[in-house]
Every structure is written in C-alpha cells, then in structure tokens.
C-alpha cells in the first residue's frame, strides 16, 4: 500500500466530509431564515401590511432560489471529492482491497436518492409556496 495514496485518500475523504457538514449547516441556516420570513409574513397578513407581505414574498423566493443553488453546489463538490477518492482507491490494488473488502455487495442502499437530493425538495417547495403567495397577493390565486 502506497503511503502517498493513503494520505491523499485521507485528505479527499476529509474534504468530502467537511463539504457534507457545510451542506447541512447551510441547509439549516436557510431553513431558519425561510421559517422566519414565514413568521413575518403571517404577522404582516394579519395586520394587513401588504408592502411587508410583498417584501417577505420576494425575499423568500430569492432565498429559496439561492438555497437550491447552494444545495446543488455543495452536492457537486461532495461528489467531486468522492470521485477523486474513488480514483485514488482504484489506482492502488492494496488500498482498493482494504477499502472495498469491507463493502458487502449484497447490501443495497434503501433508496436510489441521497439524503441531499430528498432535502432539495424543501427549498423547491418553499419556492413554489412563495410563488403561490405572490399570486395570492395579486389576487390571481385564491389564498387569502
């Protein structure tokens, strides 16, 4: 087993794990921000403050679109580091035997989608909701 490959593999897996942690940290921050906007929106609608409701709606839609892009970029970098780590593993027979030997090929993942792909549904749902709210404020969609 080549020590350089082991070091490189460790660096790549550490980068993938760090990106994964950052993905969920960013996800949580955007969820909190979006939830806060929903709270402000409900207050604005209750008090008949249309300008604040519009501001929340526009800001919420922008947040949702940014959130989707953040999720996509984080997933890209995570997959990139994983692919690089796979390349290193496949280039060293001993390392491949050590890493792949622990993987049971008969065990299949519970789903075809990753957790981050399922999580992508939340910002998309928020974006659709913000569009519906905007249409409701225009009177084109009966929400209120």
C-alpha positions in Angstrom: 0.0 0.0 0.0 1.4 3.3 -1.1 1.6 5.8 1.9 1.1 8.7 -0.5 -2.2 7.2 -1.7 -3.3 6.7 1.8 -2.5 10.3 2.7 -4.3 11.5 -0.4 -7.3 9.3 0.3 -7.5 10.7 3.8 -7.3 14.3 2.6 -10.0 13.7 -0.1 -12.4 11.9 2.4 -11.9 14.7 4.9 -12.8 17.3 2.2 -15.9 15.3 1.3 -16.9 15.1 5.0 -16.3 18.8 5.5 -18.4 19.6 2.5 -21.2 17.4 3.7 -21.1 19.1 7.1 -21.2 22.5 5.4 -24.1 21.4 3.2 -26.2 20.6 6.3 -25.1 23.8 8.1 -26.1 25.9 5.1 -29.4 23.9 4.8 -30.2 24.7 8.5 -29.4 28.4 8.1 -31.6 28.7 5.0 -34.4 26.8 6.7 -34.3 29.1 9.7 -34.3 32.2 7.5 -37.2 30.9 5.4 -39.1 30.0 8.5 -38.5 33.4 10.0 -39.8 35.0 6.8 -43.0 32.9 7.0 -43.5 34.2 10.6 -43.1 37.8 9.5 -45.4 37.2 6.5 -48.1 35.8 8.8 -47.8 38.8 11.0 -47.9 41.2 8.0 -51.0 39.5 6.6 -52.8 39.6 9.9 -52.1 43.3 10.2 -53.0 44.0 6.5 -49.4 45.2 5.8 -49.2 44.5 2.1 -45.8 46.1 1.5 -44.2 43.9 4.2 -46.0 40.9 2.8 -44.7 41.6 -0.6 -41.2 42.2 0.7 -41.3 38.8 2.5 -42.6 37.1 -0.6 -39.9 38.5 -2.9 -37.2 37.9 -0.3 -38.5 34.4 0.4 -38.5 33.5 -3.3 -34.9 34.8 -3.6 -33.8 32.8 -0.6 -35.4 29.7 -2.0 -33.7 30.0 -5.3 -30.3 30.7 -3.6 -31.0 27.7 -1.3 -31.5 25.4 -4.3 -28.2 26.7 -5.8 -26.3 26.2 -2.6 -27.6 22.6 -2.3 -26.6 21.9 -5.9 -23.1 23.4 -5.5 -22.5 21.5 -2.2 -23.6 18.3 -3.8 -21.3 18.9 -6.7 -18.3 19.4 -4.5 -19.1 16.5 -2.3 -19.4 14.2 -5.3 -16.2 15.6 -6.8 -14.2 14.7 -3.7 -15.8 11.3 -3.6 -14.9 10.6 -7.2 -11.3 11.7 -6.6 -11.2 9.4 -3.6 -12.5 6.5 -5.7 -9.9 7.3 -8.3 -7.1 7.0 -5.6 -8.6 3.8 -4.3 -8.9 2.3 -7.7 -5.3 3.2 -8.6 -3.8 1.2 -5.6 -4.6 -2.5 -5.5 -3.9 -2.9 -1.8 -5.9 0.1 -0.8 -8.8 -1.0 -3.0 -8.7 -4.4 -1.4 -8.7 -2.9 2.0 -11.5 -0.3 1.4 -13.7 -2.4 -0.9 -13.2 -5.6 1.0 -15.4 -4.2 3.8 -18.2 -3.4 1.4 -20.9 -6.1 1.1 -22.2 -6.0 -2.5 -25.3 -7.9 -1.5 -26.5 -4.9 0.7 -28.3 -2.4 -1.4 -28.9 1.2 -0.3 -32.5 1.8 1.0 -33.2 4.3 -1.8 -31.8 5.4 -5.1 -31.7 9.0 -4.0 -29.3 10.5 -1.5 -30.4 12.5 1.6 -29.3 15.7 0.0 -31.5 15.0 -3.1 -34.5 14.5 -0.8 -33.6 17.6 1.1 -33.6 19.6 -2.2 -37.4 19.1 -2.2 -37.7 21.6 0.7 -36.3 24.7 -0.9 -38.2 23.8 -4.1 -41.4 23.5 -2.0 -40.7 26.9 -0.4 -40.2 28.5 -3.8 -43.5 27.1 -5.1 -45.2 28.3 -1.9 -43.7 31.8 -2.3 -44.9 32.0 -5.9 -48.4 30.9 -4.8 -48.3 33.6 -2.0 -47.3 36.2 -4.6 -50.1 35.2 -6.9 -52.4 35.3 -3.9 -51.3 38.8 -3.1 -52.0 39.8 -6.7 -55.5 38.2 -6.4 -54.7 35.6 -9.1 -54.6 32.7 -6.8 -57.3 32.4 -4.0 -55.2 32.0 -0.9 -56.4 34.8 1.3 
